[in-house]
Amino acid sequence: MSIPFEALSVGESDVLVVIDPQVDFCPGGALAVAGGDEVMAPINALARRFAHVAVTQDWHTPDQISFASNHPGRRPFETIEVAYGPQTLWPDHCLQGSAGAAFHPGLDLPQAELILRKGFRPQVDSYSAFFENDRATATGLAGYLRERGLTRCVFVGLALDFCVRYSALDAVREGFGSVVIPAACRAIDLDGSAAATLAAFAAAGVTLADL
């Protein structure tokens, strides 16, 4: 069930968290999400309604454990077992300093107060803005939000069913209000992952808001 965006009554303790609005996740990129570029304009418009904006940035090394290219005989989108559990394999993407890792040129967020890089540890992938995929290594975002008195996260970006999903669910676990705006997200939808994401949001108490 969704509520209108206006019903959120955005205030000083809210932060818009923009997840991975990067070239490689948009059409033509190494891990393109269909329609990924379409979210930039609504994100820019939304950001003007928030006093606080944070942005995450996937930031991988070439030896990242989740790259299929580092597992001979494996293909992207297969799942393997690693030390911390199941891990989906991906095409090489968002390599540190590459054009693909850059923010999409349509993104216009000069007011962003935090850019949080994640996924830079070769031995563990990172979907969530709060934790690496081992579910134990924190990114530091929770502490940042608490120190600044920010109590509710509103999530937009790419991709709905992976990095947005993990971030929104972790926000709830960390005690923050958690809202997702699906119209400002796009999904990969790998084996039904988009529908599973919406079900997970409902079960965890993540609020959905309509634009």
DRENDREN-567000 format. One line per 5 residues: number of its first residue (from 1); their letters; for each residue x, y, z of N, C-alpha, C. Coordinates in Angstrom, 1 decimal. Example, Ala and Ser with C-alpha at 12.3 -4.5 7.8 and 13.67 -1.06 7.14 Angstrom:
1> AS> 13.2/-5.7/7.8/12.3/-4.5/7.8/13.2/-3.3/7.8  12.8/-2.2/7.1/13.7/-1.1/7.1/12.9/0.0/7.9
END
This chain:
1> MSIPF> 0.8/-1.2/0.0/0.0/0.0/0.0/0.9/1.2/0.0  0.5/2.2/-0.8/1.3/3.4/-1.0/0.6/4.6/-0.4  1.3/5.6/0.0/0.8/6.9/0.4/1.2/8.0/-0.6  0.5/9.1/-0.7/1.0/10.2/-1.6/2.3/10.8/-0.9  3.2/11.3/-1.8/4.4/11.9/-1.2/4.1/13.0/-0.3
6> EALSV> 3.1/13.8/-0.6/2.8/15.0/0.3/2.5/14.5/1.7  2.0/13.3/1.8/1.6/12.8/3.2/2.8/12.5/4.1  4.0/12.5/3.5/5.2/12.3/4.3/5.5/13.5/5.2  5.1/14.7/4.8/5.4/15.9/5.6/6.9/16.0/5.8  7.7/16.0/4.8/9.1/16.0/4.9/9.6/17.2/5.7
11> GESDV> 10.5/16.9/6.7/11.0/17.9/7.6/12.5/17.8/7.8  13.0/18.5/8.8/14.4/18.6/9.1/15.1/17.3/9.4  14.4/16.4/9.9/15.0/15.1/10.3/14.9/14.0/9.3  14.5/14.4/8.1/14.4/13.5/6.9/15.6/13.7/6.0  16.1/12.6/5.4/17.1/12.6/4.4/16.8/11.8/3.2
16> LVVID> 17.0/12.4/2.0/16.8/11.7/0.8/18.1/10.9/0.5  18.0/9.6/0.4/19.2/8.8/0.1/19.1/8.3/-1.3  19.9/8.7/-2.1/19.9/8.4/-3.6/20.9/7.3/-3.8  20.4/6.1/-4.2/21.2/4.9/-4.3/21.8/4.7/-5.7  23.1/4.8/-5.8/23.9/4.4/-6.9/23.4/4.9/-8.3
21> PQVDF> 23.2/6.3/-8.4/22.8/6.8/-9.7/23.9/7.0/-10.7  24.5/5.8/-11.1/25.7/5.8/-11.8/25.6/5.4/-13.3  26.5/5.7/-14.1/26.5/5.5/-15.5/26.3/4.0/-15.8  27.1/3.1/-15.1/27.0/1.7/-15.4/25.7/1.1/-15.1  24.8/1.7/-14.3/23.5/1.1/-14.0/22.4/1.7/-15.0
26> CPGGA> 22.8/2.5/-15.9/21.9/3.1/-16.9/22.1/2.5/-18.3  21.1/2.7/-19.2/21.3/2.1/-20.5/22.6/2.4/-21.1  23.3/1.4/-21.7/24.6/1.5/-22.2/25.7/1.2/-21.3  25.4/1.1/-20.0/26.3/0.8/-19.0/26.6/-0.7/-18.8  27.6/-1.0/-18.0/28.0/-2.4/-17.9/27.0/-3.3/-17.2
31> LAVAG> 26.2/-2.7/-16.3/25.2/-3.5/-15.6/23.9/-2.6/-15.7  23.4/-2.5/-16.9/22.3/-1.5/-17.2/21.0/-2.0/-16.6  20.3/-1.1/-15.9/19.0/-1.4/-15.5/18.0/-0.7/-16.4  17.0/-1.4/-17.0/16.1/-0.8/-17.9/15.5/0.4/-17.4  15.6/1.5/-18.1/15.0/2.8/-17.7/15.8/3.5/-16.6
36> GDEVM> 17.0/3.0/-16.3/17.7/3.6/-15.2/17.9/5.1/-15.3  18.1/5.6/-16.5/18.4/7.0/-16.7/17.1/7.8/-16.5  15.9/7.2/-16.5/14.7/7.9/-16.3/14.5/8.4/-14.9  15.2/7.9/-14.0/15.0/8.3/-12.6/15.7/9.6/-12.2  16.6/10.1/-13.1/17.4/11.2/-12.7/16.6/12.5/-12.6
41> APINA> 15.7/12.8/-13.5/14.9/14.0/-13.4/14.0/14.0/-12.2  13.3/12.9/-11.9/12.5/12.9/-10.7/13.3/13.0/-9.4  14.5/12.4/-9.4/15.4/12.5/-8.2/15.8/14.0/-8.0  16.2/14.6/-9.1/16.6/16.1/-9.0/15.4/16.9/-8.4  14.2/16.6/-8.9/13.1/17.4/-8.4/12.8/17.1/-7.0
46> LARRF> 12.8/15.8/-6.6/12.6/15.5/-5.2/13.6/16.1/-4.3  14.9/16.1/-4.7/15.9/16.6/-3.8/15.7/18.0/-3.4  15.1/18.8/-4.2/14.8/20.2/-3.9/13.8/20.4/-2.7  13.2/19.3/-2.4/12.2/19.3/-1.3/12.7/18.8/0.0  14.0/18.5/0.0/14.7/17.9/1.2/15.8/18.9/1.7
51> AHVAV> 15.9/19.0/3.0/17.0/19.8/3.6/18.3/19.0/3.6  18.2/17.7/3.5/19.3/16.8/3.5/19.3/15.8/2.4  20.4/15.6/1.7/20.5/14.6/0.7/21.9/13.9/0.8  21.8/12.6/0.7/23.0/11.7/0.7/22.9/10.8/-0.6  24.1/10.5/-1.1/24.2/9.7/-2.3/25.2/8.6/-2.1
56> TQDWH> 24.8/7.4/-2.5/25.8/6.3/-2.5/26.4/6.0/-3.9  27.6/5.5/-3.8/28.3/5.2/-5.1/29.0/3.9/-5.0  28.6/2.9/-5.9/29.3/1.7/-6.0/30.8/2.0/-6.4  31.8/1.3/-5.8/33.2/1.7/-6.0/34.0/0.5/-5.9  34.1/-0.3/-7.0/34.7/-1.7/-7.0/36.1/-1.7/-7.5
61> TPDQI> 36.9/-2.6/-7.0/38.2/-2.9/-7.5/38.1/-4.1/-8.5  39.0/-4.2/-9.5/38.9/-5.3/-10.5/38.8/-6.7/-9.9  39.3/-6.9/-8.7/39.3/-8.3/-8.1/38.0/-8.5/-7.2  37.0/-7.7/-7.4/35.8/-7.8/-6.6/35.2/-9.2/-6.7  34.9/-9.8/-5.5/34.4/-11.2/-5.4/33.1/-11.4/-6.2
66> SFASN> 32.3/-10.4/-6.4/31.1/-10.6/-7.1/31.1/-10.5/-8.6  32.3/-10.2/-9.1/32.5/-10.2/-10.6/32.6/-11.6/-11.2  31.7/-12.0/-12.1/31.8/-13.3/-12.7/33.2/-13.5/-13.3  33.8/-12.5/-13.8/35.1/-12.6/-14.5/36.2/-13.1/-13.6  35.9/-13.0/-12.3/36.9/-13.6/-11.3/36.6/-15.0/-10.9
71> HPGRR> 35.7/-15.6/-11.5/35.3/-17.0/-11.2/35.3/-17.8/-12.5  36.4/-18.4/-12.9/36.4/-19.2/-14.2/35.2/-20.1/-14.4  34.6/-20.1/-15.5/33.5/-21.0/-15.8/32.2/-20.5/-15.4  32.2/-19.4/-14.7/30.9/-18.8/-14.2/30.4/-17.6/-15.1  29.1/-17.4/-15.1/28.6/-16.3/-15.9/27.8/-15.3/-15.0
76> PFETI> 27.7/-14.1/-15.5/26.9/-13.1/-14.8/25.5/-13.6/-14.5  25.0/-13.3/-13.3/23.7/-13.6/-12.8/23.5/-15.0/-12.3  24.6/-15.8/-12.3/24.6/-17.0/-11.5/24.8/-16.7/-10.1  24.5/-17.6/-9.2/24.8/-17.5/-7.8/25.8/-18.5/-7.3  26.7/-18.0/-6.5/27.8/-18.9/-5.9/27.7/-18.7/-4.4
81> EVAYG> 28.4/-19.7/-3.7/28.5/-19.6/-2.2/29.9/-19.0/-1.9  29.9/-18.0/-1.1/31.2/-17.4/-0.6/31.2/-17.5/0.9  32.2/-17.0/1.5/32.3/-17.1/3.0/31.1/-16.6/3.7  30.5/-15.5/3.2/29.4/-14.9/3.9/28.0/-15.4/3.4  28.0/-16.4/2.5/26.7/-16.9/2.0/26.5/-16.8/0.5
86> PQTLW> 25.3/-16.8/0.0/25.1/-16.8/-1.4/25.4/-15.4/-1.9  26.0/-15.4/-3.1/26.4/-14.1/-3.8/26.1/-14.2/-5.3  25.2/-13.3/-5.8/25.0/-13.2/-7.2/26.2/-12.7/-7.9  26.5/-13.2/-9.0/27.7/-12.8/-9.8/27.2/-11.7/-10.8  28.0/-10.7/-11.0/27.7/-9.6/-11.9/28.7/-9.4/-13.0
91> PDHCL> 28.4/-8.7/-14.1/29.4/-8.2/-15.0/30.3/-7.2/-14.2  31.5/-7.1/-14.7/32.4/-6.0/-14.1/31.7/-4.7/-14.2  31.6/-3.9/-13.1/30.9/-2.6/-13.2/31.5/-1.7/-12.1  31.3/-0.4/-12.3/31.6/0.6/-11.4/33.0/0.5/-10.8  33.9/0.3/-11.7/35.3/0.2/-11.3/35.8/1.6/-10.9
96> QGSAG> 36.6/1.6/-9.8/37.0/2.8/-9.2/37.7/3.8/-10.2  37.2/5.0/-10.3/37.7/6.0/-11.2/37.3/5.8/-12.6  36.5/4.8/-13.0/36.1/4.6/-14.4/34.9/5.6/-14.7  34.7/5.7/-16.0/33.6/6.5/-16.5/32.3/5.9/-16.1  32.2/4.5/-16.0/31.0/3.8/-15.6/30.7/4.0/-14.1
101> AAFHP> 31.7/4.3/-13.3/31.4/4.5/-11.9/31.0/5.9/-11.6  31.1/6.8/-12.6/30.7/8.2/-12.4/29.2/8.4/-12.2  28.8/9.4/-11.6/27.3/9.7/-11.5/26.8/10.0/-12.9  25.6/9.6/-13.1/25.0/9.9/-14.4/25.0/11.4/-14.7  25.3/11.8/-15.9/25.3/13.3/-16.2/24.0/14.0/-16.0
106> GLDLP> 22.9/13.2/-16.0/21.6/13.9/-15.8/21.3/14.1/-14.3  22.2/13.6/-13.4/22.0/13.9/-12.0/22.5/15.3/-11.6  21.7/16.0/-10.9/22.1/17.4/-10.5/21.8/17.6/-9.1  22.7/17.2/-8.2/22.6/17.3/-6.8/23.8/18.0/-6.1  24.0/19.3/-6.5/25.1/20.0/-5.8/25.0/20.2/-4.3
111> QAELI> 23.7/20.0/-3.9/23.4/20.2/-2.4/23.7/19.0/-1.6  24.0/17.9/-2.2/24.3/16.6/-1.5/25.3/16.8/-0.4  25.0/16.4/0.8/25.9/16.6/2.0/26.8/15.4/2.2  26.5/14.3/1.6/27.3/13.1/1.8/27.3/12.2/0.6  28.5/11.8/0.2/28.7/10.8/-0.9/29.4/9.6/-0.2
116> LRKGF> 28.7/8.5/-0.2/29.1/7.3/0.5/29.5/6.3/-0.5  30.8/5.9/-0.5/31.3/4.9/-1.4/31.2/3.5/-0.7  30.8/2.5/-1.5/30.6/1.2/-0.9/31.1/0.2/-2.0  31.3/-1.0/-1.4/31.8/-2.1/-2.3/33.2/-2.0/-2.7  34.0/-1.3/-1.9/35.5/-1.1/-2.3/36.3/-2.2/-1.7
121> RPQVD> 35.8/-3.1/-0.8/36.5/-4.2/-0.3/36.4/-5.4/-1.3  37.5/-5.9/-1.8/37.5/-6.9/-2.8/36.8/-8.2/-2.3  36.9/-8.5/-1.0/36.4/-9.8/-0.6/34.9/-9.9/-0.2  34.2/-8.7/-0.3/32.8/-8.7/0.0/32.1/-7.7/-0.9  31.0/-8.1/-1.4/30.1/-7.1/-2.2/29.3/-6.3/-1.2
126> SYSAF> 28.7/-5.2/-1.7/28.0/-4.3/-0.8/26.8/-3.8/-1.6  25.6/-4.2/-1.2/24.4/-3.7/-1.8/23.9/-2.5/-0.9  23.7/-2.8/0.4/23.1/-1.8/1.3/24.0/-0.6/1.6  23.3/0.5/1.8/24.0/1.7/2.2/24.5/1.6/3.6  24.1/0.6/4.4/24.4/0.5/5.8/25.4/-0.6/6.1
131> FENDR> 25.4/-1.7/5.3/26.2/-2.9/5.6/26.7/-3.5/4.3  27.9/-4.0/4.4/28.4/-4.9/3.3/27.6/-6.2/3.3  27.7/-7.0/2.3/26.9/-8.2/2.1/27.2/-9.3/3.2  28.3/-9.1/4.0/28.5/-10.0/5.1/27.6/-9.8/6.2  26.8/-8.6/6.1/25.8/-8.2/7.1/26.5/-7.8/8.4
136> ATATG> 27.8/-7.7/8.5/28.5/-7.4/9.7/29.4/-6.1/9.6  29.9/-5.9/8.4/30.8/-4.7/8.2/30.0/-3.5/7.9  30.0/-2.6/8.8/29.2/-1.3/8.6/29.8/-0.3/7.7  29.0/0.4/7.0/29.6/1.5/6.1/29.8/2.8/6.9  29.2/2.9/8.1/29.2/4.2/8.8/28.0/5.1/8.7
141> LAGYL> 27.1/4.7/7.7/26.0/5.6/7.5/25.1/5.7/8.7  24.8/4.7/9.4/23.9/4.8/10.6/24.5/5.7/11.6  25.8/5.7/11.9/26.4/6.6/12.8/26.3/8.0/12.4  26.5/8.2/11.1/26.4/9.6/10.5/25.0/10.2/10.7  24.0/9.4/10.4/22.6/9.8/10.5/22.3/10.2/11.9
146> RERGL> 22.7/9.3/12.9/22.4/9.5/14.3/23.1/10.8/14.8  24.3/11.0/14.4/25.1/12.1/14.9/24.4/13.4/14.4  23.8/13.4/13.2/23.2/14.5/12.6/21.7/14.7/13.0  21.2/13.7/13.8/19.8/13.8/14.2/18.8/13.5/13.1  19.2/12.8/12.1/18.4/12.4/11.0/17.7/11.1/11.3
151> TRCVF> 16.4/11.0/11.3/15.6/9.9/11.8/14.9/9.1/10.8  14.7/9.7/9.6/13.9/8.9/8.5/14.6/9.1/7.2  14.8/7.9/6.5/15.4/7.9/5.2/14.4/7.6/4.1  14.5/8.4/3.1/13.6/8.3/1.9/14.5/7.8/0.7  14.3/6.6/0.2/15.2/6.0/-0.7/14.7/6.1/-2.2
156> VGLAL> 15.6/6.4/-3.1/15.3/6.4/-4.5/16.6/5.9/-5.2  16.5/5.5/-6.5/17.7/5.2/-7.2/17.7/3.8/-7.8  18.9/3.2/-7.9/19.1/1.9/-8.6/19.9/0.9/-7.8  19.5/-0.3/-7.8/18.3/-0.8/-8.4/17.3/-1.2/-7.3  16.1/-1.0/-7.6/15.0/-1.2/-6.6/15.2/-2.5/-5.8
161> DFCVR> 15.4/-3.6/-6.6/15.4/-4.9/-6.0/16.7/-5.5/-5.4  17.7/-4.6/-5.5/19.0/-5.0/-4.8/19.5/-3.9/-3.9  20.2/-2.9/-4.4/20.7/-1.9/-3.4/19.7/-1.1/-2.7  18.6/-0.7/-3.4/17.6/0.0/-2.7/16.9/-0.9/-1.7  16.6/-2.1/-2.1/15.9/-3.0/-1.2/16.8/-3.2/0.1
166> YSALD> 18.0/-3.6/0.0/18.8/-3.9/1.1/19.0/-2.6/2.0  19.1/-1.5/1.4/19.3/-0.3/2.2/18.0/0.1/3.0  16.8/-0.1/2.3/15.6/0.3/3.0/15.3/-0.7/4.2  15.6/-2.0/3.9/15.4/-2.9/5.0/16.4/-2.7/6.2  17.6/-2.4/5.8/18.6/-2.1/6.9/18.2/-0.9/7.7
171> AVREG> 17.7/0.1/7.0/17.2/1.3/7.7/16.3/1.0/8.8  15.3/0.1/8.5/14.3/-0.4/9.5/15.1/-1.1/10.7  16.0/-2.0/10.3/16.7/-2.7/11.4/17.5/-1.8/12.3  18.0/-0.7/11.7/18.8/0.2/12.5/18.0/1.2/13.2  16.7/1.1/13.1/15.8/2.0/13.9/15.4/3.3/13.2
176> FGSVV> 15.6/3.4/11.9/15.2/4.6/11.2/13.9/4.4/10.5  13.1/5.5/10.3/12.0/5.4/9.4/12.5/5.1/8.0  11.7/4.4/7.3/12.2/3.9/5.9/11.1/4.1/4.9  11.4/4.9/3.9/10.4/5.1/2.8/11.1/4.9/1.5  10.4/4.2/0.6/10.9/4.1/-0.8/9.9/4.7/-1.8
181> IPAAC> 10.4/5.4/-2.8/9.5/6.0/-3.8/9.8/5.2/-5.1  8.9/4.2/-5.4/9.2/3.3/-6.6/9.3/4.1/-7.9  8.6/5.2/-8.0/8.6/5.9/-9.3/9.9/6.6/-9.6  10.8/6.7/-8.5/12.1/7.2/-8.7/13.2/6.1/-8.6  12.7/4.9/-8.8/13.6/3.7/-8.8/13.4/2.9/-10.1
186> RAIDL> 14.3/2.0/-10.4/14.0/1.0/-11.5/14.6/-0.3/-10.9  14.1/-1.4/-11.4/14.5/-2.8/-10.9/15.2/-3.6/-12.0  16.1/-4.4/-11.6/16.7/-5.4/-12.5/15.7/-6.5/-12.7  14.9/-7.0/-11.7/13.9/-8.0/-11.8/14.6/-9.3/-12.2  15.5/-9.9/-11.4/16.1/-11.1/-11.7/15.4/-12.2/-11.0
191> DGSAA> 14.8/-13.1/-11.8/14.0/-14.2/-11.2/12.9/-13.8/-10.2  12.2/-12.8/-10.6/11.1/-12.3/-9.7/11.5/-11.5/-8.5  12.7/-10.9/-8.6/13.2/-10.1/-7.5/12.4/-8.8/-7.2  11.8/-8.3/-8.2/11.1/-7.0/-8.0/9.8/-7.3/-7.1  9.1/-8.3/-7.5/7.9/-8.6/-6.6/8.3/-9.1/-5.2
196> ATLAA> 9.4/-9.8/-5.1/9.9/-10.2/-3.8/10.3/-9.0/-3.0  10.8/-8.0/-3.6/11.2/-6.8/-2.9/10.0/-6.1/-2.3  8.9/-5.9/-3.1/7.7/-5.3/-2.6/7.1/-6.0/-1.4  7.2/-7.4/-1.5/6.7/-8.2/-0.4/7.5/-8.0/0.9  8.8/-7.9/0.7/9.7/-7.7/1.8/9.5/-6.4/2.5
201> FAAAG> 9.3/-5.4/1.6/9.0/-4.0/2.2/7.7/-4.1/3.0  6.7/-4.7/2.5/5.4/-4.8/3.3/5.6/-5.5/4.6  6.4/-6.6/4.6/6.6/-7.4/5.8/7.4/-6.6/6.8  8.3/-5.8/6.4/9.2/-5.1/7.3/8.7/-3.7/7.8  7.6/-3.3/7.1/7.1/-2.0/7.5/7.7/-0.8/6.8
206> VTLAD> 8.3/-1.0/5.6/8.9/0.0/4.8/7.7/0.7/4.1  7.6/2.0/4.2/6.5/2.8/3.5/6.8/3.0/2.1  5.8/2.9/1.2/5.9/3.2/-0.2/5.2/4.5/-0.4  5.8/5.4/-1.2/5.2/6.7/-1.5/5.1/7.0/-3.0  4.0/7.5/-3.4/3.8/7.8/-4.8/4.1/9.2/-5.1
211> L> 4.7/9.5/-6.3/4.9/10.9/-6.7/3.6/11.4/-7.4
END
